[in-house]
């Protein structure tokens, strides 16, 4: 075998070769081969109040945890502090309490975890799995091709920084091996990261940790083994599986629920005013979310949110959640 020498990309390929030979078509295999206690989470971004679309994801993840006698945690994904709205985290937590959600443990705030993310970023750099990048968005747009989510990084800094340039972001190396997983709602899903996305950012040029790395580290550190979330994150999942593989982290199971869209077919945002939530009268929104998720409604309207969740615990069926 040829010595890969100082080529970290070749070292990465050789490291994966033995694993590839034991998996069909180079696809990852499920990490959880033994039964484990269910441990899920809901991870809103505190960029505004809880809205109808976020409530649907919360209902799905909480109902699935209840039905499986599991634990359910809350994480505030405020790693991008430039987008965080003061007071939004408290408002979200108040709404969740008014809607009858109960969680275990303390709230994890990503903004308090930068030292941990930096530790993992440095580990990936030191092992040759990541590299500094000096490219601007304009440079990438000028030479990259369109991918499944934006422009595919063309690899300008993969072999080293151009002369006289300084690395501002950090990217993870990808390759041509298919990354596949079974989604509990959307079934089998595959990507080839180098072809479909390219080497992706784990630390941004503005100094903030990218979502893809933060969520992987947090899920591993919190022992999350079940992720139920919105379908807008479906295309991100293979990038997270790739990082889990590089870091030796266990792989959770995933379920991506359909999104609530506006009249133009766009995902609702926290700035959307068409579907406000009422903390004073939560039952209608809970029942709407339940029906939206393909669940049979109760024969009689519950008299309280506590009664709703007691009933939901024994009637949740993820098999009837629509895939679109």
DRENDO-1510 file (C-alpha; in Angstrom, 1 decimal, always signed):
<recs>
REC; n; res; u; v; w
REC; 1; UNK; +0.0; +0.0; +0.0 .
REC; 2; UNK; +1.3; +3.4; -0.9 .
REC; 3; UNK; +2.3; +5.6; +2.1 .
REC; 4; UNK; -0.2; +8.5; +2.3 .
REC; 5; UNK; +2.6; +10.6; +3.8 .
REC; 6; UNK; +1.4; +14.1; +4.7 .
REC; 7; UNK; -1.8; +14.0; +2.7 .
REC; 8; UNK; -4.6; +14.1; +5.4 .
REC; 9; UNK; -7.3; +13.4; +2.8 .
REC; 10; UNK; -5.6; +10.1; +1.8 .
REC; 11; UNK; -5.1; +9.2; +5.5 .
REC; 12; UNK; -8.8; +9.7; +6.0 .
REC; 13; UNK; -9.6; +7.5; +3.0 .
REC; 14; UNK; -7.3; +4.7; +4.2 .
REC; 15; UNK; -8.7; +4.9; +7.8 .
REC; 16; UNK; -12.2; +4.3; +6.4 .
REC; 17; UNK; -11.3; +1.5; +4.1 .
REC; 18; UNK; -11.6; -1.4; +6.6 .
REC; 19; UNK; -15.0; +0.0; +7.8 .
REC; 20; UNK; -16.2; +0.4; +4.3 .
REC; 21; UNK; -15.5; -3.2; +3.4 .
REC; 22; UNK; -17.9; -4.4; +6.2 .
REC; 23; UNK; -20.9; -2.2; +5.2 .
REC; 24; UNK; -23.1; -2.5; +2.2 .
REC; 25; UNK; -22.2; +0.1; -0.5 .
REC; 26; UNK; -20.1; +1.9; +2.1 .
REC; 27; UNK; -23.1; +3.0; +4.1 .
REC; 28; UNK; -23.0; +3.5; +7.9 .
REC; 29; UNK; -24.6; +0.9; +10.1 .
REC; 30; UNK; -26.9; +1.7; +13.0 .
REC; 31; UNK; -24.9; +2.5; +16.2 .
REC; 32; UNK; -27.5; +1.2; +18.7 .
REC; 33; UNK; -27.3; -2.6; +18.5 .
REC; 34; UNK; -28.5; -3.0; +22.0 .
REC; 35; UNK; -31.7; -1.6; +23.6 .
REC; 36; UNK; -31.1; +1.6; +25.5 .
REC; 37; UNK; -33.4; +3.8; +27.6 .
REC; 38; UNK; -35.1; +6.4; +25.3 .
REC; 39; UNK; -33.5; +9.9; +25.7 .
REC; 40; UNK; -34.8; +12.6; +23.5 .
REC; 41; UNK; -34.7; +16.4; +23.3 .
REC; 42; UNK; -36.3; +19.6; +22.0 .
REC; 43; UNK; -33.8; +22.2; +20.9 .
REC; 44; UNK; -35.4; +25.6; +19.9 .
REC; 45; UNK; -33.4; +28.6; +18.9 .
REC; 46; UNK; -34.1; +31.6; +21.1 .
REC; 47; UNK; -34.6; +34.0; +18.2 .
REC; 48; UNK; -38.3; +34.7; +19.1 .
REC; 49; UNK; -41.3; +33.3; +20.8 .
REC; 50; UNK; -42.5; +29.7; +20.3 .
REC; 51; UNK; -44.6; +29.6; +17.1 .
REC; 52; UNK; -47.0; +27.0; +15.6 .
REC; 53; UNK; -44.3; +25.3; +13.6 .
REC; 54; UNK; -42.0; +24.8; +16.5 .
REC; 55; UNK; -44.9; +23.6; +18.7 .
REC; 56; UNK; -45.5; +20.8; +16.2 .
REC; 57; UNK; -41.9; +19.6; +16.5 .
REC; 58; UNK; -42.1; +19.8; +20.3 .
REC; 59; UNK; -45.4; +17.9; +20.4 .
REC; 60; UNK; -43.9; +15.1; +18.2 .
REC; 61; UNK; -40.7; +14.8; +20.2 .
REC; 62; UNK; -42.4; +14.9; +23.6 .
REC; 63; UNK; -45.2; +12.5; +22.7 .
REC; 64; UNK; -42.7; +10.0; +21.3 .
REC; 65; UNK; -40.7; +10.2; +24.5 .
REC; 66; UNK; -43.8; +9.8; +26.7 .
REC; 67; UNK; -45.0; +6.8; +24.6 .
REC; 68; UNK; -41.6; +5.1; +25.0 .
REC; 69; UNK; -41.3; +5.8; +28.8 .
REC; 70; UNK; -38.3; +8.0; +28.0 .
REC; 71; UNK; -36.5; +11.1; +29.1 .
REC; 72; UNK; -37.0; +14.4; +27.4 .
REC; 73; UNK; -34.5; +17.3; +27.6 .
REC; 74; UNK; -34.6; +21.0; +26.6 .
REC; 75; UNK; -31.6; +22.6; +24.9 .
REC; 76; UNK; -31.4; +26.2; +23.8 .
REC; 77; UNK; -29.5; +26.4; +20.5 .
REC; 78; UNK; -28.1; +29.8; +20.9 .
REC; 79; UNK; -24.6; +29.1; +19.5 .
REC; 80; UNK; -25.2; +32.0; +17.0 .
REC; 81; UNK; -25.4; +34.7; +19.6 .
REC; 82; UNK; -25.8; +37.3; +16.9 .
REC; 83; UNK; -29.3; +36.0; +16.2 .
REC; 84; UNK; -30.4; +35.5; +19.8 .
REC; 85; UNK; -33.2; +37.8; +21.0 .
REC; 86; UNK; -33.0; +38.9; +24.7 .
REC; 87; UNK; -35.8; +37.3; +26.7 .
REC; 88; UNK; -36.8; +34.8; +24.0 .
REC; 89; UNK; -35.4; +31.7; +25.9 .
REC; 90; UNK; -37.5; +32.6; +28.9 .
REC; 91; UNK; -40.6; +33.2; +26.8 .
REC; 92; UNK; -40.2; +29.8; +25.1 .
REC; 93; UNK; -39.8; +28.0; +28.4 .
REC; 94; UNK; -42.9; +29.7; +29.8 .
REC; 95; UNK; -44.9; +28.7; +26.7 .
REC; 96; UNK; -43.7; +25.1; +27.0 .
REC; 97; UNK; -44.8; +25.0; +30.7 .
REC; 98; UNK; -48.2; +26.5; +29.8 .
REC; 99; UNK; -48.6; +23.8; +27.2 .
REC; 100; UNK; -48.0; +21.1; +29.7 .
REC; 101; UNK; -44.5; +20.0; +28.7 .
REC; 102; UNK; -42.3; +18.6; +31.4 .
REC; 103; UNK; -38.6; +18.0; +31.0 .
REC; 104; UNK; -35.8; +16.3; +32.9 .
REC; 105; UNK; -32.6; +18.0; +34.1 .
REC; 106; UNK; -31.4; +21.6; +33.6 .
REC; 107; UNK; -31.6; +23.6; +30.4 .
REC; 108; UNK; -28.4; +23.3; +28.3 .
REC; 109; UNK; -27.4; +26.6; +26.6 .
REC; 110; UNK; -25.0; +26.2; +23.6 .
REC; 111; UNK; -23.6; +29.7; +24.3 .
REC; 112; UNK; -22.0; +28.2; +27.5 .
REC; 113; UNK; -20.2; +25.4; +25.5 .
REC; 114; UNK; -17.8; +27.2; +23.2 .
REC; 115; UNK; -14.8; +25.8; +25.0 .
REC; 116; UNK; -16.1; +22.3; +24.4 .
REC; 117; UNK; -16.7; +23.0; +20.7 .
REC; 118; UNK; -13.2; +24.5; +20.3 .
REC; 119; UNK; -11.8; +21.3; +21.9 .
REC; 120; UNK; -13.5; +19.2; +19.3 .
REC; 121; UNK; -12.6; +21.5; +16.4 .
REC; 122; UNK; -9.0; +21.3; +17.4 .
REC; 123; UNK; -9.2; +17.5; +17.7 .
REC; 124; UNK; -10.5; +17.3; +14.1 .
REC; 125; UNK; -7.7; +19.7; +12.9 .
REC; 126; UNK; -5.0; +17.8; +14.7 .
REC; 127; UNK; -6.2; +14.5; +13.2 .
REC; 128; UNK; -6.2; +15.9; +9.7 .
REC; 129; UNK; -10.0; +15.6; +9.3 .
REC; 130; UNK; -10.4; +19.3; +9.1 .
REC; 131; UNK; -8.5; +22.3; +7.8 .
REC; 132; UNK; -8.5; +26.1; +7.9 .
REC; 133; UNK; -10.2; +27.9; +5.0 .
REC; 134; UNK; -9.6; +31.5; +3.8 .
REC; 135; UNK; -12.3; +31.5; +1.1 .
REC; 136; UNK; -15.0; +34.2; +1.1 .
REC; 137; UNK; -18.6; +33.5; +0.1 .
REC; 138; UNK; -18.0; +35.5; -3.1 .
REC; 139; UNK; -15.1; +33.3; -4.0 .
REC; 140; UNK; -17.0; +30.1; -3.3 .
REC; 141; UNK; -20.0; +31.3; -5.4 .
REC; 142; UNK; -17.7; +32.2; -8.3 .
REC; 143; UNK; -16.2; +28.7; -8.6 .
REC; 144; UNK; -18.6; +26.3; -6.9 .
REC; 145; UNK; -21.6; +24.4; -8.4 .
REC; 146; UNK; -25.1; +24.4; -7.0 .
REC; 147; UNK; -25.7; +21.6; -4.5 .
REC; 148; UNK; -28.6; +20.3; -2.4 .
REC; 149; UNK; -28.3; +23.1; +0.1 .
REC; 150; UNK; -26.5; +26.1; -1.5 .
REC; 151; UNK; -23.1; +26.1; -3.3 .
REC; 152; UNK; -20.8; +23.0; -3.1 .
REC; 153; UNK; -17.5; +24.0; -1.7 .
REC; 154; UNK; -15.0; +23.7; -4.6 .
REC; 155; UNK; -12.0; +22.7; -2.4 .
REC; 156; UNK; -9.9; +25.8; -2.9 .
REC; 157; UNK; -8.1; +25.4; +0.5 .
REC; 158; UNK; -8.2; +21.7; +0.8 .
REC; 159; UNK; -4.5; +21.2; -0.1 .
REC; 160; UNK; -3.4; +24.2; +2.0 .
REC; 161; UNK; -4.0; +27.9; +2.3 .
REC; 162; UNK; -3.2; +30.0; -0.7 .
REC; 163; UNK; +0.0; +32.1; -0.3 .
REC; 164; UNK; -0.5; +35.2; +1.8 .
REC; 165; UNK; -4.0; +34.1; +2.9 .
REC; 166; UNK; -5.1; +33.5; +6.5 .
REC; 167; UNK; -7.6; +30.8; +7.5 .
REC; 168; UNK; -10.8; +32.3; +9.0 .
REC; 169; UNK; -13.1; +29.3; +9.1 .
REC; 170; UNK; -12.6; +25.6; +9.6 .
REC; 171; UNK; -14.0; +22.9; +7.2 .
REC; 172; UNK; -14.3; +19.2; +7.6 .
REC; 173; UNK; -13.1; +16.9; +4.8 .
REC; 174; UNK; -15.7; +14.8; +3.1 .
REC; 175; UNK; -15.4; +11.9; +0.6 .
REC; 176; UNK; -17.4; +9.9; -2.0 .
REC; 177; UNK; -18.7; +7.2; +0.3 .
REC; 178; UNK; -22.5; +7.1; +0.6 .
REC; 179; UNK; -23.8; +8.0; +4.0 .
REC; 180; UNK; -27.2; +6.4; +4.5 .
REC; 181; UNK; -29.6; +6.2; +7.5 .
REC; 182; UNK; -33.1; +5.0; +8.1 .
REC; 183; UNK; -35.5; +7.8; +9.2 .
REC; 184; UNK; -38.4; +6.5; +11.3 .
REC; 185; UNK; -40.8; +8.6; +9.2 .
REC; 186; UNK; -39.1; +9.2; +5.9 .
REC; 187; UNK; -37.4; +5.7; +5.6 .
REC; 188; UNK; -34.0; +5.4; +3.8 .
REC; 189; UNK; -32.1; +8.5; +3.0 .
REC; 190; UNK; -28.6; +8.7; +1.4 .
REC; 191; UNK; -26.1; +11.4; +0.5 .
REC; 192; UNK; -22.6; +11.5; -0.9 .
REC; 193; UNK; -21.2; +14.5; +0.9 .
REC; 194; UNK; -18.3; +15.4; -1.3 .
REC; 195; UNK; -20.6; +15.4; -4.3 .
REC; 196; UNK; -23.8; +16.9; -2.8 .
REC; 197; UNK; -22.4; +19.4; -0.2 .
REC; 198; UNK; -18.6; +19.5; -0.3 .
REC; 199; UNK; -16.3; +20.0; +2.7 .
REC; 200; UNK; -18.5; +21.9; +5.2 .
REC; 201; UNK; -17.9; +24.5; +7.8 .
REC; 202; UNK; -17.6; +23.6; +11.5 .
REC; 203; UNK; -16.3; +27.0; +12.7 .
REC; 204; UNK; -17.5; +30.1; +10.9 .
REC; 205; UNK; -15.4; +33.0; +9.9 .
REC; 206; UNK; -17.2; +35.2; +12.5 .
REC; 207; UNK; -15.8; +32.9; +15.3 .
REC; 208; UNK; -19.1; +31.1; +16.1 .
REC; 209; UNK; -19.3; +27.3; +16.0 .
REC; 210; UNK; -21.4; +26.0; +13.1 .
REC; 211; UNK; -24.7; +24.3; +14.0 .
REC; 212; UNK; -23.6; +21.0; +12.4 .
REC; 213; UNK; -20.7; +20.5; +15.0 .
REC; 214; UNK; -22.5; +22.0; +18.0 .
REC; 215; UNK; -25.5; +19.7; +17.6 .
REC; 216; UNK; -23.4; +16.6; +17.2 .
REC; 217; UNK; -21.3; +17.4; +20.3 .
REC; 218; UNK; -24.3; +18.2; +22.4 .
REC; 219; UNK; -26.3; +15.1; +21.5 .
REC; 220; UNK; -23.3; +12.9; +22.3 .
REC; 221; UNK; -22.5; +14.7; +25.6 .
REC; 222; UNK; -26.2; +14.6; +26.7 .
REC; 223; UNK; -26.6; +10.9; +25.7 .
REC; 224; UNK; -29.3; +11.7; +23.2 .
REC; 225; UNK; -30.3; +8.5; +21.3 .
REC; 226; UNK; -33.6; +9.6; +19.7 .
REC; 227; UNK; -33.9; +12.8; +17.7 .
REC; 228; UNK; -37.4; +13.8; +16.6 .
REC; 229; UNK; -37.3; +17.2; +14.8 .
REC; 230; UNK; -38.5; +19.2; +11.7 .
REC; 231; UNK; -37.9; +18.0; +8.2 .
REC; 232; UNK; -36.0; +21.1; +7.4 .
REC; 233; UNK; -33.0; +19.4; +9.1 .
REC; 234; UNK; -33.3; +16.2; +7.1 .
REC; 235; UNK; -30.6; +17.2; +4.6 .
REC; 236; UNK; -28.3; +18.1; +7.4 .
REC; 237; UNK; -28.4; +14.7; +9.0 .
REC; 238; UNK; -25.7; +13.0; +6.8 .
REC; 239; UNK; -23.2; +15.8; +7.8 .
REC; 240; UNK; -24.0; +15.1; +11.4 .
REC; 241; UNK; -23.6; +11.3; +10.9 .
REC; 242; UNK; -20.2; +12.0; +9.2 .
REC; 243; UNK; -19.0; +14.0; +12.2 .
REC; 244; UNK; -20.3; +11.3; +14.6 .
REC; 245; UNK; -18.3; +8.7; +12.7 .
REC; 246; UNK; -15.1; +10.8; +12.7 .
REC; 247; UNK; -15.3; +11.5; +16.4 .
REC; 248; UNK; -16.4; +8.0; +17.4 .
REC; 249; UNK; -19.7; +9.2; +18.8 .
REC; 250; UNK; -22.8; +7.0; +18.9 .
REC; 251; UNK; -25.5; +7.5; +16.3 .
REC; 252; UNK; -29.0; +8.4; +17.5 .
REC; 253; UNK; -32.1; +7.3; +15.6 .
REC; 254; UNK; -33.8; +10.1; +13.7 .
REC; 255; UNK; -37.4; +11.0; +12.8 .
REC; 256; UNK; -38.2; +14.1; +10.7 .
REC; 257; UNK; -41.7; +15.4; +11.0 .
REC; 258; UNK; -43.4; +17.5; +8.3 .
REC; 259; UNK; -43.2; +21.3; +8.4 .
REC; 260; UNK; -46.0; +23.7; +8.8 .
REC; 261; UNK; -45.8; +26.0; +5.7 .
REC; 262; UNK; -47.3; +29.4; +4.9 .
REC; 263; UNK; -49.5; +30.1; +1.9 .
REC; 264; UNK; -46.4; +30.5; -0.3 .
REC; 265; UNK; -45.0; +27.1; +0.7 .
REC; 266; UNK; -42.4; +28.5; +3.0 .
REC; 267; UNK; -41.5; +27.2; +6.5 .
REC; 268; UNK; -43.0; +29.3; +9.3 .
REC; 269; UNK; -40.4; +31.4; +11.2 .
REC; 270; UNK; -40.5; +33.0; +14.6 .
REC; 271; UNK; -41.2; +36.3; +12.8 .
REC; 272; UNK; -44.3; +34.9; +11.2 .
REC; 273; UNK; -47.5; +36.4; +12.6 .
REC; 274; UNK; -50.1; +34.3; +10.8 .
REC; 275; UNK; -50.0; +31.5; +13.4 .
REC; 276; UNK; -49.6; +33.1; +16.9 .
REC; 277; UNK; -49.8; +30.9; +19.9 .
REC; 278; UNK; -51.9; +31.6; +22.9 .
REC; 279; UNK; -50.4; +30.7; +26.3 .
REC; 280; UNK; -53.8; +31.4; +27.9 .
REC; 281; UNK; -55.6; +28.8; +25.8 .
REC; 282; UNK; -53.1; +26.1; +24.7 .
REC; 283; UNK; -55.5; +23.2; +24.0 .
REC; 284; UNK; -56.6; +24.3; +20.5 .
REC; 285; UNK; -53.0; +24.5; +19.3 .
REC; 286; UNK; -52.1; +21.2; +20.9 .
REC; 287; UNK; -55.0; +19.5; +19.2 .
REC; 288; UNK; -54.1; +21.2; +15.9 .
REC; 289; UNK; -50.5; +19.9; +16.2 .
REC; 290; UNK; -51.8; +16.5; +17.0 .
REC; 291; UNK; -54.0; +16.3; +14.0 .
REC; 292; UNK; -51.3; +17.8; +11.8 .
REC; 293; UNK; -49.0; +15.0; +12.8 .
REC; 294; UNK; -51.5; +12.4; +11.5 .
REC; 295; UNK; -52.7; +11.3; +14.9 .
REC; 296; UNK; -56.4; +10.3; +15.6 .
REC; 297; UNK; -58.0; +13.0; +17.8 .
REC; 298; UNK; -59.5; +12.1; +21.2 .
REC; 299; UNK; -63.2; +11.2; +21.1 .
REC; 300; UNK; -63.9; +13.9; +23.6 .
REC; 301; UNK; -62.0; +17.2; +24.0 .
REC; 302; UNK; -59.7; +17.0; +27.0 .
REC; 303; UNK; -60.6; +19.4; +29.8 .
REC; 304; UNK; -56.9; +20.4; +30.4 .
REC; 305; UNK; -53.4; +20.1; +29.0 .
REC; 306; UNK; -52.6; +17.6; +31.7 .
REC; 307; UNK; -55.5; +15.4; +30.6 .
REC; 308; UNK; -54.4; +15.8; +26.9 .
REC; 309; UNK; -50.9; +14.6; +27.6 .
REC; 310; UNK; -52.1; +11.7; +29.8 .
REC; 311; UNK; -54.3; +10.6; +26.8 .
REC; 312; UNK; -51.5; +11.3; +24.3 .
REC; 313; UNK; -49.0; +9.1; +26.1 .
REC; 314; UNK; -51.0; +6.0; +25.2 .
REC; 315; UNK; -52.3; +7.1; +21.8 .
REC; 316; UNK; -49.2; +8.4; +20.0 .
REC; 317; UNK; -48.3; +6.5; +16.8 .
REC; 318; UNK; -45.3; +7.7; +14.9 .
REC; 319; UNK; -46.2; +5.3; +12.1 .
REC; 320; UNK; -49.1; +7.5; +11.1 .
REC; 321; UNK; -47.1; +10.7; +10.9 .
REC; 322; UNK; -47.1; +11.8; +7.2 .
REC; 323; UNK; -43.8; +11.9; +5.4 .
REC; 324; UNK; -44.7; +15.0; +3.4 .
</recs>
